[in-house]
Amino acid sequence: MEPDDDAPAAGAQRKGGGAYGQPLPRATESAPACARHAAPRVHSFGDGPASSPATAQRHDPARCASFPQRHGAHRQVETALAPAASFAAWVGGGLERVLSEYGGGAALPEFVGAGGGEGIFRVPLRAAMHPGRPPPLEVRPHPLRETQVGAFLRTLACDPRRRQLWAGAESGVRVWGLDEVFDEWPGDAARRRGDEESAPFRESVPAPPALCAAVDGANRLVWTGHKDGRIRAWRMDLATAAGVDGGGGDAALFKEALAWQAFSRTPVLAIVVTSYGEIWSGSEGGMIKAWPWDAIAKSLSLTSDEKHMASLLVEKAYIDLRNNATVGNMCSLPAADVKHMLADHCRAKVWSITSMTFALWDARTGELLKVFGIDGQVNLARLEVPVMPEQFIEEEIKVKPTKKEKPQGSFTFFQKSRNALMGAADAVRRVATKGTFVEDNRRTEAVAQAMDGTIWSGCTNGSIIVWDGSGNKLQDIHYHSSSVQSIKALGERVWVGYASGTIQVMDVEGNLLAGWTGHSCPVIEMAIGGSYIFTLAHHGGIRGWPLTSPSPLDDILRTELANSELSYTRIENIKILVGTWNVAQEKASFESLRSWLGSALSDVGLVVVGLQEVEMGAGVLAMAAAKESVCNGYK
């Protein structure tokens, strides 16, 4: 369960998901504490306590609890419930009078989470299952943020035949066996901090960040493009034979089968396997390269001792596809980053996509067929060989115009000048509008191919454009205002992941079938394997959703999981120290923080500090840096 997921259904508090509620009233002999707290109180500035019958009915008395109060430095008294103190009591009576009610003011009151109140004071309840979405398969729960250093996941790829889920990480690649997601970690396995609740996975040797991945099921390989400009191939058999360990210690880390330098100074942003087994990859500046399969197969057949020779063999066999679209130092392709690539195996074509343009290639010959924009207009046609200026001079010397041809030549000159001016104006207009909100709001962020051969592309404004195999625009679909981050298609269904964490399911005709909140942050990648579609959230969490969802089976699974919640959850109590600090545009010293917190740090599990009078403007930061430099200079 992710910490940001809201579930209206009542349930037990899970680890890391504690809730904070309103202060509990003091228990008396005439009325029990839980019964008197049935209506939670909501306090606001200048208003007294308020309650509503709806909240009273929604409250569960079984969740009412209390913490022991300490009324002294070295003595412990019996359990009591802290009385409610509104903001008006603090302002009117003063701090001393309020603290005197808690045993002479020696300690601050301690509260317990009881489900929250109303409005902005309402705290989300944590439940086993979210009633508004299908029951997911938790492959990797949301890890802690500090543990994401070196383990941030960027891409997903799945091999349905071998039931493996591959993920490109910041420090290499990981692979999960879909048949082992319900198994426990071995007792002697060294787990990475933050992945204790993750399904058992295998990890590769350390490598630069993997930005893209493609599965080559025919050759049992997984190709990954990395930030250092290298392409690496990983054998699926090697990953299956590796030891079951998540890294660290004497873990069995698997190595790549082949690696070569694809781009010298730029990262590999997109990679795809064509219908003929070739590897195509895109990088920054519109660079696209292809490697024939015969050179790759020959390099894979070499032994591990000849790995350096194999890398050189593949590096020299590359084909610069941008040269095929260049005629006379003029290229039809835009000099923009190639962010996505798609292989159309039905028509033996390859799509290369930038933020605002699409390029259609012939997978067999590597010929550029078409370049068109996001609105479907053809930006650049096939270029012809331009006439060089020297040829113009030679023609003018050889053919001397007569007197009758002078007016015609003047007209031709003015017409050429007009065309040049119009072209320059159009270029200026494109440059002026490039990078504006209009174009930035329509950038292409995801692409996929449906069963009927149509190509689906998602934009940052939430719209989905459907193309045919020849690059003709068919329809524009818009169901959500958030940015489209990922698209995946299988059979008659298409799944779309948005930046808001929402997942939608559509049919191939564009009709919306269902939608739910899958994650608390953007869904950056999807992969289909087994009977699940796996979604990767920006915070690193991976969930698997049944391909048949929504279906009646979801309600059955949700009910069974909710009934068995106590068997797979654990309840923990944690003490939280909450305070505010008026920084007044100054940096707090270590001595002041230590004197303020005192000895409370040894008795609490979490410290929450709210800062006041914080100015983060450029001028304030510059003055603070200058002041710190001057002070250090005087010291």
N, C-alpha and C positions, 0 to 999 in steps of 0.2 A: 504494500500500500504506500503510495507516495504521500509525502507530508502535505502537499498542497491540494490533494483531492478532497472534495467536499461530498459527504454522503449524508443525506437527510435521515436515513434510517438509523435507529439507535443501535448501539453495539458496544462491545468492550473496548477499552482503550488499548491500543497496540503500542509496541515499543517505538519511541520516537514520535508518537502522535498524541501526546497528552494535551488535554484541553484545559483552559483556564476560565473560571466562572466568576460570579459575584461573591462578595463576602457573605459568610454564613452567620445567621443570628445566634446569639448565645442561648444555649439550651437551658430550660427551666424544668422544675419538677411538674408543672402543670401541663406542659406541652412538649412532645418530643422535638428534637432538633430537625429531623428529616421532614416531619409533617409541617412544621412552621416554615420551612424553606421551599414549600411546594411551588410558590410563585416567586421566581427570581426577580431581583430588583435591578432596575436600570437607572443609573445616576447620570445626570448631566448638569451643566453649570447653571445654577440658579433654580433648579427644579428639585423637588423632593422625590422620594422613591415612588415608583409606579409599577403596577403589575397588571396583567391581563389574564382573563380566563383561558385564553388559548395556550399561553405559556404554562399555566398551572396544569392543564391537562397533558401537556407534552412532557412535563418533568417526570423523571423516574425516581421515586424515593429510594430504590435499591442502590442507586449510585451515590447517595449522600454519604460523605465521609468526613473525617476531621483529622487534623494534625495536632500533635502535642504542642502546647505553648510553653515557652521558657520565660519565667519571670525572675530571672536572676542569672548571675554569671556562673555559679557553681551548684545550683540546685534545680531539680526537675520536679514539677508539680504534676498533678493528674491532668488527664486530657480535658481540654475545654474548647469551646468553639468561639472564634473571634467575632465580636460584634461588628455590625455594619457601620461604616463611617463615611458619610457623603462628603462631597467637596465643600459644601457649605459649612459643615462642622469644622473642617480644617481652617477655613477662612475666618469664621466667626469666633470660635473658641480658642484658636491657637494650637500650636503643636504640643505644648506642654500639657494642656488640659486633656487632649485626646490621648496622648501616650500614658497619662496617669491612669486611665481606665484599663490599661494592659499590665498592671502590676508595677507602678512607679516609673514607667517609661524606660525600663532597662532593655526592652527588646521590642522590635516592630512586630505587628501581627502577621500571622501566617495564614494563608488562604488555601483552599483546595479547589481544583477545577470541578464544576458541577454542571457542565453542559452549556454555559453561556447564557446570554440574555436576549436582547432584541437589538435591531438596527446595527450600528457599527460595533456594538459591544458583543454581538453574537459570535461565538466561537464555533467553528464547524465540528460536528461530531464525527468520530471515526467508527466505521462499521466494517464488517467483513467484506461486503459486496456493495457496490454502487448500484442502486436500483435502476438507473437510467442507461446502463450499458451492459453488453454481454460479459459473462465471467471470463477474465483473461488468464492466460498462462504466464506467471511471473518468471521469466527467464533470468532477468537481472533487475532486482529492485533498485530504486533510486539510491545511488551511493552518496556518501558524504562529499561535500564540495572539496574539502582539502585532500581527499583521496583521489580526485580526478587528475592530479598532476601526474603526467606520464601515462595515464590510463583513459584519457578522453576518447570516446568512440566517435567516429566520423561517418562511417558507411557500413552497409550491410549487404551480404550476398548469401544466397542459399542454393544448395544442390539438392533437389528433391529426391534424386535417385539414391544418394548415399545418406540422406537425412542428416545433413550437416548445416549449421548456421555459422557463417564466417562474418567477422567484424573487423574493420580496419581501425586500429587504435593509434594513439599518439606515439606509442613506443613499439609498434609492430602490428601483429594480427592475433586474433583469438578465434577459436572455433569451439562451438558447442555441438555435442552429439544429441540429436533430437530424441533418441531413445534413452538418454541419460538425464533428461531434465528433471525427472521425478526422483532421481537417486540422490543419496546423501554424499557429502564429501568424504573421502577416506580419512581415517583417523590420523594418519601421519602426513596428510597433505598440508603444506604451508599456504595459507590463504592470504590474499592481499587484503589489507585493511579497507573496508568499505564493500567488499565482495563476499562477506561471510554468508549472506542470504542468497547469493547467486547460485545458479545451477552449476555443476562441475564443468569446467572448461579447460582447454589446453592453450598454451601460449607459445608464441614463436620466440626466437632469439631477438634481442633488442634491434630495432630498425627505426629509421626516420618515420615521421607521421605518414600514415597511409590515407590518401585523399579519395581514392576511387578503387573499385574492385569489380571484377567480371569473372563469372564461373564458366569454365570450359569443360563441360561434362563429358564430351567425346574423348578428350585426352586426359581426363581426371586431374585437372589443374585449376588453380585459382590464381588469376592475374591481378596484381595490385599496383597502382601507381602512387609514387611517394613524393614527398615534398622536395627531396634532393634531386629530382629529375630522373630517378631510376625506376625501372619496371622489374618487378620480382614475380617469380612463379613458385607456387607452393603446391606440393603433391598432396592429394587427399589421402592417399594410402599412408604417407608418412605421418600425417596428423592423427590418423586412426591408430597407428601403432605406437604413438608416443605415450609416455606415462600420464596418468591422470593427476595433474597438479596444476595449480593456478599460478605458478611462478614463485620465485624466491627459493633460497637454499639450494638443494640438490635437485631441483625440478628438471624433468626431462623436456627440454625446449627443442622444438623441431626447427630445422633450417630450410632456407629456400632452395629450390631445385635449380633455378637459373636467375640471373640478375644481370642487367646491362644498363648503361647510361643512355637514356632515351633523349634527354634534353640537357644541355650543358649548364645553363644558368636559370632555368625556369622549372617549376614543378609540373608534375603530370596531373592535370585536372580531370581528364576523362579518358576512359579506356573501354574498348569494345572488341569482341571477337566476331569477325565477319562470317559470311556463309562459306567462304573458302578457307577458313582456318587462319586467316591473317589477323595480326594484332594491329589495330589502329588506336592512336592516342592523340589527344589534343592538349595544348598548353597555352600559355599566355601569348598575346600578340597574334592570335589566329594561326599559330603553328600547328600543323597536322602531319604526322608521320605514320608510315605503315611498314610492317616487317613481314616478309613472306614466310609461309609456314615451313617450307623446305629448309630454310636456314635455322629456324627455331628447332625443328625436329632434329637436325644434325647436331645442334648444340646440346640438346637434352640427352642425346645418346652418348656424349662424352662422359668420362669418369669424373669423380670429384677432384682428382688431381689436375685435371685439365679445365678447371672452371674458368680460369683467366682466359684461356684460349677460346672457350665457348662464348664468353662475353664479347670478346673482340670480333668474333665471327658474326654475331647478331648485330652489333653496332654498325659494322660496315655494310650490312645488307639493307639498310633502311631506305625508304622511298619518301622523298619530301613531296607530299601531295600539293602543297601550296605552289610549287613550281609548275604543276600541271594547269593551274588556273592563272598563270602569269604569262602575259604576252607583251613584249616590249617594255619591260619594267613597270607594267601596270597589272595589278592583281584584282580579280573579281571579288575575292573574299575580303571582308572587313578586318581591320587589324584590332580585333577584340578577342578577349579570352574565350576559348572554347570550353564551356562549362559542362556540356552534356553531349553524349554521343549515343546513337541508337542504331542497331543493326536490324534491318528489315529483311529477314530470311525468306519471306515469301516472294519478294521481288528482287532479291540480291542487290539491295541498296543500303547505303549508310547515311544517316542524318548526323550532321554536326551543328550544334546549336550554341549560339552566343546569347547575350542578354536580349538583343533586339532583332536578330536575323537568324535564318535557317539556311543551311546549305545541303543540297541533295547530291550524293555521289553514286557512281556505279562501282559496286563492290568488286567486280571482276577486273575492270580496266583502270580503276582509279580516276576516271574522268568526272569532272564537275558538270553536273547536269543543270542545276538551277540554284539561284540564290534569291531568296524572297524575304520580305519583312514580316513583322508580326501581324499586320493587317492583310496579308496575302498578296500585296503588290510585289511585282518583280523589281528588285532594286537595280540589279546589274544583269544585263544580258551577256551572252557569250561575246567576248572581246575579239575584235579583228586586229590584224597587224597594222599599227599606225604608220603613217608616212612620215619619214624623218625630215627635219628641216633642210638637210643637205639635198634631198630629192626635190624639194620645192625650188631651191636655188638653181639646180641643174635644169629643171623644166623651164624656169623663167629665162635662163640664158639661151637654151636651145630654141625655144619658141618665143619670138618677139611679137607682142600684141600689136595689131593694126589700130588705126584710128577708130574704126567702128567697134573694136572690142574694148576700148577704154571705158565707156560707160558701163558695159557689162562687168568689167573687172572691178570698177568702183562699187557697183551694187553687190558683187560677191564679197568684196572686202567688208563692206558695212554689215552684210548679213552674217559673215563669220564673226565680226566684232560683237554683234548683237547676241549671237548664240553663246559666245564666250562670256559676255557679261551676265546673261541669264544663268549660265552654268555656275559662274562664280557666286551669284546671288543665292542660288539654290544651295550651294555648298556652305555659304555663310549661315543660311537659315538652319541647315542641319546641324552645324556646329553650335549655333546659338541655342537650339532646343535640346541638344544632347546634354544629358545629365539633369534636366529639369524634372519637376515633379510629375509631369505628364508621362514622360518616358520611363522614369524610375518606377512609377506606379504600375507599369506594364512589362516589367522584366520577366523573362522566362526562367522559372526556377525548377521545373520538373518536366519530364517527358516519359511517355510509355506507349506501347502498342497494344491495341485491343485484339480480340479474337477475329473480328471481321476485317482486320488489316488497317483500320484507321489509327492515326497517330494522335495522342492526347497530350497537350502541353498546358501547364499551369502557370499563371502569372501572379505577380505580387499583389494585384488588386483583387484577387479571389476568383477571377474568371478562368474558365477552362475552354481552350480552343481545340476543336476537332478538325483534323486534316485527313485528306485521302492519301494514298500512297504516292501520288505525283506532286504533293505540296499544294493542293487546292483547298481553300478554306471551306468547311462544310457548315459548321455551326459554332455558336458561342454560348457556353453554359455558365451561369452565375447563380450559385446557391448560398455562398458565404462571403462575408466582407473581408475576412482575414486572408493573408497571403498563402498561396499554395506552395507547400514545401516538398511534397513527394506524391507520386502517382504510381500505382501498380495495377495490372490487369491480369485476369485469369478467367478463361471461359467467357461467360456472359456478364461478368461483374467487373467493375472498376472501383478501386479503393483510392481515396484522396485524403491526404494528411495536410492539415493547415497549421499555420503558425500559432494559432490559439490552442492547439492541442486537440482539436476536433477531428474526428474521422468520419467520413461519409462514404456510403456505398451506393453506386449507381449501376444501371444496366448499360449495355453498349449503345443504346439509343439516347442516353443522357437523362433518363428519368431517375429521380432521387428515390432510393429504396429505404435507407435508414441513415442515422447519424448519431454519434455519441461522443462524449468527452473521453478521449483515450489517455491523455497525459495532461499534466499541469503546465507544460511548456511545448514549444514547437515540435512537431513530428518531422524529423529531418530525413528519414530514410525508411523504406519498406522492403521486405523480402518475403517470398512465399515458399514454404517448405512443409512437407507432410500435409496435414489437414489444418494448418494455421497460416495466417499472414502475420508476420512479425513487424512491429513498429519500433523504431529507435527514436527516443526523445532526446532533446538537446542536452538534458542533464545526465544522459548515459543510461537511463532505464530502458529495458527491452521487455515488451509484452507481446504475447501471441494471442491472436483472436481467431476463433473458429471461422473457417471459410463459409460455413452455412449460416452464420449469424447475420441478421436476427432470425431466430427460429424458436419453436416451442421448447427445444432442448435447453435454451438459455434460462428459462424460468425454473426448470427442474434443477439445473446445476446451481443456480443462485439460491434456491431454497435449501438444498442440501448443504451448501457451504455455510450459509447463515446458521443453520442448526448445529453445525460442528465447529463453530467459531472458537469456542474455548479450547478445543483440542490442538489448534495450530496458532494460537495467539498467547501472549503473556502480558500480564499487567504489571507495570512498574510505577512506583511513586517517586517523584523527583521534586526537590526543593529549588525554587527559582528566586533569585534576588533581582528585583526590578528597581531601577533608580534613574534619575535624570542628572545631567551634568551640563552646566552653563559654561561652555568653552570660551565665549566672548572673543572669538577669533584668535585664541591663543592655544598653544599646544600644552596639554596636561602633562605635568611632570610625574615621574614614577613615585616620588615621595608623597605627592598629594593624593594620587590614586590609592596608594597603600594605606594612608591614614584615613581616607574616606571609606574604603571597604572594610578595613580593620580585620578582625578575626572571623568575619562572616564567610570568607571564601572557603574555609576548611569545612564548612557545614552545609554548603549548597552545591547543587550539581550543575546549575546553569546561571549565568549572570547576564542580565539584559540591561543595557545602558542606552538611554535616549539623550541625544545631544541637542543643545539649544544654541541659538545665535551662531549658526554655522554658515559662513559665507564662502562659496566655492567659485566666485568669479575669477576671471583671469587677472584682474588688477589686484585683488586680495591675495591670490596665490603668489603673484610676483612680489608684492610687498612682504609677505611672510618669508619667502625665500631670501629676499634681500636683507630682511631683519635678522634672519638666522645666520646668514653669511657674515654680517657685521658683528654680531655677538660672538661668533666663533673666532673672528679675526682679533677681537679685543682679548679674548681668552688666551 
